[in-house]
């Protein structure tokens, strides 16, 4: 199903949230279109490729995609890379830190073609021109990947936040934004405690993001946060969240058995 997030006639944003089905972790894919140009964010893997291609075809000529963008290197982000190289003429946008690793996701015959079309995002971020607009890659390192970016659309004021804000719900309409933040926390907290780097990183990120004019935060998994009030609740929650290395103790680094018992 195609979900229209924004449309002013010239600039459009779409989400695709139900393509994977029951075969893998639920994930959202995103399309940003401006003046006939388009960027696909976090297209996913082989589970998503055939249906996603059909959905995109309803909005654009897929082979003319300007960008296929990966926020980081995970399989649910961009393991379908070879398909997009073969089926489009797009530039491939990835974090610079993963530039030497991403060829492992390509068929060997496609590696040289991928390298010619590669756009590496430096650690400080980068603005990508798309039609008459910009899509801005902003740093989100260690949230959760070491080299990780989110993508801010200044026209729609949407932040595509990747794994930050992700939730995992059963039998929910994922197209509905969160309306009661407190009741939504249980669907997020376990994932964020395990996959986000530390409270220090969260506070640095929140300080940066408060400078943006935000109307909507849309994660890669689960439901979104729409409106300044609910976004503020989300940011406040992140500022106080202990996660990642904050929670590690010696109990997490213990040998499974005594060495004398290994034989």
C-alpha positions in Angstrom: 0.0 0.0 0.0 1.2 3.5 -0.9 0.8 6.1 1.9 1.0 9.7 0.9 2.8 11.7 3.6 3.0 15.0 1.7 1.8 16.5 -1.6 1.8 20.1 -2.6 1.5 19.4 -6.3 5.2 19.7 -7.0 6.8 18.0 -4.0 5.6 14.6 -2.7 6.6 12.1 0.0 5.4 8.5 0.1 5.8 5.6 2.6 5.5 1.9 2.0 5.0 -0.1 5.2 3.4 -3.4 4.5 5.6 -5.0 1.8 7.6 -7.4 3.9 4.5 -9.1 5.4 5.3 -11.9 7.9 8.6 -13.0 6.4 10.9 -10.6 8.1 11.1 -7.6 10.4 8.5 -5.0 9.4 10.2 -2.1 7.7 9.1 1.2 5.9 10.5 2.4 2.6 10.3 6.0 1.5 10.1 7.9 -1.8 10.7 11.7 -2.1 9.7 13.3 -5.4 10.3 16.9 -6.5 9.7 18.4 -10.0 10.0 15.0 -11.7 13.1 13.9 -9.8 13.1 11.2 -7.1 15.0 9.7 -4.2 14.3 6.3 -2.7 15.4 5.9 1.0 16.3 2.5 2.6 14.8 0.3 -0.1 15.3 -3.0 1.8 16.2 -6.4 0.5 15.0 -9.1 -1.8 11.8 -9.4 0.3 10.8 -5.9 -0.7 12.2 -5.4 -4.1 9.5 -6.8 -6.5 6.5 -5.3 -4.8 8.3 -2.0 -4.0 9.2 -1.7 -7.7 5.6 -2.0 -8.7 4.5 0.5 -6.1 7.1 3.0 -7.2 6.0 2.6 -10.8 2.7 4.1 -9.9 4.4 7.4 -9.0 7.6 7.6 -11.2 9.5 6.0 -14.0 11.7 3.8 -11.8 14.7 3.5 -14.1 15.0 7.3 -13.9 15.4 7.4 -10.1 18.0 10.1 -9.1 19.1 8.4 -5.9 18.9 5.1 -4.1 19.9 6.0 -0.5 21.0 3.8 2.3 21.1 5.2 5.8 23.5 2.5 6.9 24.5 -1.0 5.8 22.0 -3.4 7.4 20.3 -6.1 5.2 16.8 -4.6 5.8 18.2 -1.3 4.5 19.9 -2.0 1.2 20.6 -5.7 0.6 18.7 -5.4 -2.7 21.4 -3.1 -4.0 22.3 -5.2 -7.1 18.7 -5.0 -8.3 18.6 -1.2 -8.1 21.9 -0.9 -9.9 20.6 -3.2 -12.7 17.1 -1.7 -12.9 17.9 2.1 -12.6 20.4 4.7 -13.5 20.4 6.2 -10.0 23.3 7.3 -7.9 23.9 5.1 -4.9 24.2 7.1 -1.7 25.8 5.6 1.4 27.7 6.7 4.5 31.4 7.2 3.7 32.4 4.8 6.5 30.7 1.9 4.7 32.1 2.8 1.2 34.5 -0.1 1.2 32.0 -2.6 2.7 29.0 -2.0 0.4 30.4 -3.9 -2.6 29.8 -7.1 -0.6 26.1 -6.5 -1.2 26.6 -6.4 -5.0 26.8 -9.2 -7.5 30.4 -9.2 -8.7 29.3 -8.2 -12.2 27.8 -5.0 -10.8 30.6 -3.8 -8.5 32.3 -1.6 -11.1 29.0 0.0 -12.1 28.2 0.6 -8.5 31.5 2.3 -7.9 31.0 4.7 -10.8 27.6 5.8 -9.4 28.6 5.9 -5.7 28.0 9.1 -3.6 29.6 8.8 -0.2 28.2 10.9 2.6 31.0 12.4 4.9 30.6 12.1 8.6 29.3 15.7 8.9 26.4 15.1 6.5 25.5 16.4 3.0 22.7 18.1 1.1 21.5 16.2 -1.9 19.8 18.2 -4.7 16.5 16.7 -5.8 14.6 18.7 -8.4 14.2 22.2 -7.0 14.6 21.0 -3.4 17.2 19.5 -1.1 17.3 16.3 0.9 19.6 16.8 3.8 21.6 13.9 5.3 22.2 14.6 9.0 24.5 12.7 11.3 23.0 9.9 13.5 26.1 7.9 14.2 25.7 5.1 16.7 21.9 5.4 16.4 22.3 2.5 15.9 25.1 2.0 13.3 28.6 3.4 13.7 28.1 5.2 10.4 24.5 6.2 10.1 22.4 9.1 8.7 18.9 10.4 8.8 17.3 12.4 6.0 15.5 15.7 6.5 13.1 17.1 3.9 12.8 20.9 4.5 9.8 21.2 2.2 7.6 18.7 4.0 9.5 19.2 7.3 9.7 15.4 7.6 12.7 13.7 9.2 13.2 10.1 8.0 14.8 8.9 11.2 15.9 5.3 10.3 16.0 3.1 13.4 15.6 5.9 15.9 12.0 5.9 17.0 11.4 2.4 15.7 8.6 0.4 17.2 7.4 -3.2 16.8 3.6 -3.7 17.1 1.3 -6.6 16.3 -1.8 -6.1 14.2 -1.6 -2.3 14.2 -2.4 0.2 11.4 1.1 1.5 11.0 -0.1 4.4 8.8 -1.6 6.1 11.9 0.9 8.3 13.8 1.3 7.9 17.5 -1.4 9.7 19.4 -0.6 8.6 23.0 3.1 8.7 23.6 3.1 7.1 27.0 1.2 4.0 25.8 3.6 3.7 22.8 6.8 3.5 24.9 6.6 -0.2 25.6 6.7 -0.9 21.9 10.0 1.1 21.6 11.9 0.8 24.8 13.5 -2.6 24.5 14.8 -2.0 21.0 16.2 1.4 21.9 17.9 0.1 25.1 19.6 -2.6 23.0 20.4 -0.9 19.7 21.1 2.8 20.5 24.7 3.6 21.5 24.4 5.6 24.7 22.5 8.4 26.5 25.4 10.7 25.6 24.8 10.1 21.9 21.0 10.5 22.3 21.5 13.9 24.0 23.9 15.1 21.3 21.4 14.1 18.6 18.4 15.7 20.4 20.4 19.0 20.7 21.1 19.0 17.0 17.5 18.0 15.9 15.9 20.7 18.1 17.4 23.2 15.5 15.2 21.8 12.7 11.7 22.9 11.9 10.0 19.6 12.3 6.5 18.5 11.6 6.9 14.8 11.4 9.5 12.1 12.4 9.0 8.9 10.4 11.1 5.9 11.5 12.0 2.9 9.4 10.0 0.5 11.6 6.6 1.0 13.1 4.5 4.2 13.7 5.5 7.8 13.2 5.5 10.9 15.4 3.5 13.8 13.9 3.0 17.3 15.3 5.3 19.4 17.5 3.8 18.3 20.8 4.3 14.5 20.2 7.7 15.2 18.7 8.7 17.1 21.9 7.5 14.2 24.0 9.7 11.8 22.0 12.8 14.1 22.2 12.3 14.5 26.0 12.0 10.7 26.4 15.3 10.1 24.4 17.2 12.7 26.5 16.5 10.6 29.6 16.9 7.2 28.2 19.8 5.0 29.4 20.8 2.6 26.6 23.6 0.7 24.9 26.9 0.9 26.8 25.2 2.8 29.7 23.6 -0.5 30.7 26.6 -2.8 30.3 28.1 -4.5 33.4 30.6 -7.3 34.0 27.6 -9.7 34.0 27.3 -9.0 30.2 30.9 -10.1 29.6 31.2 -13.5 31.2 32.5 -16.7 29.6 29.7 -19.2 29.0 31.6 -21.9 31.0 34.8 -22.1 32.9 37.7 -22.9 30.6 38.2 -26.3 32.4 34.6 -27.2 31.2 35.1 -26.5 27.5 36.4 -29.9 26.5 
